[in-house]
Amino acid sequence: MREGVETMKVEHGDWTIDSRPQQMGHHWHSWCEIERRPTDDGVGGEIFHLSDIGHFDTQQAAYARAVSWAKAWIEANF
């Protein structure tokens, strides 16, 4: 992660969603990292980087979109 980039971490089931918007010009580019922790029975964890989620006028809107998009992605795929 770049120095000075703020993140918002949200727990969703076995997953941690780390929303990391980046300012590009006057807009905020929304993207996130999704991590599933290893399970107690030894199944390894996973990490996904989801980018190109959209551009927004505010940092808060970029955070919110990444989190909602990631939750929908998790529900659709796991």
N, C-alpha and C positions, 0 to 999 in steps of 0.2 A: 504494500500500500504506500502511496506517495505521502510524504510528510505534509501535514497541514490539511489533508483530506479528512473530513468528518464522516463518521459512519453511524448507522443506526442498526443495532442488532435486535432481532425479534425471534423468539422461540415459536416453532410451529410443529407440534408433535415431536418426532425424533430429530428434527431439523433446526438449524440456526440459519436465519436469513440475515445477511449483512448487506444492507443497502448502502451504496457508495456513490452518490451522485457527484458529477464533476462539472464545474462551470466551464462552458465553452462560449466565449463571447458574452452575449446577454442572456443565454439560456442555460439550463441545467440538463445535462445528459444523464439519464437514469440507467443504472446497471446495478447488479448485485452478485454476491457470492452466496451459494447455498451449500451448507455442510451438514451431512448426517454423521452423527457420532458412531463409533464402533459399538456393536451390541455386546451384551454380557456373554453371549454364547460364541463370541469370537469372530462374528461376521464383520469385515472391515468397513470403515467409513467411506464416504464418498464426498467429493467436492465438485460443484458445477459453477461455472461462470456464465451468467446470463447478461448479455449486453444488447445494445440497440433496442431498449425498451421504450424509448421516446425522449423527446426534448420538452422541457417545461419552463414556465416563466419564473417559478420559485423553487428553491431547494426543497422545501417541505413537500411540494407536489411531486417532485422527482423521487423523494424518499417513499412517499405513500404509494406511488405507482409501482415501484420496484417490489415492495412488500406484497401488494395485492397480486401482482403478476406472478411472483414466486410462489405464493400460496396456491394459486390456481394451477401452476405448472406441477407442483408437488402432488396435488390431488389428482391430476390427470395422469401422472406417470408412476405413482407409487401407491 
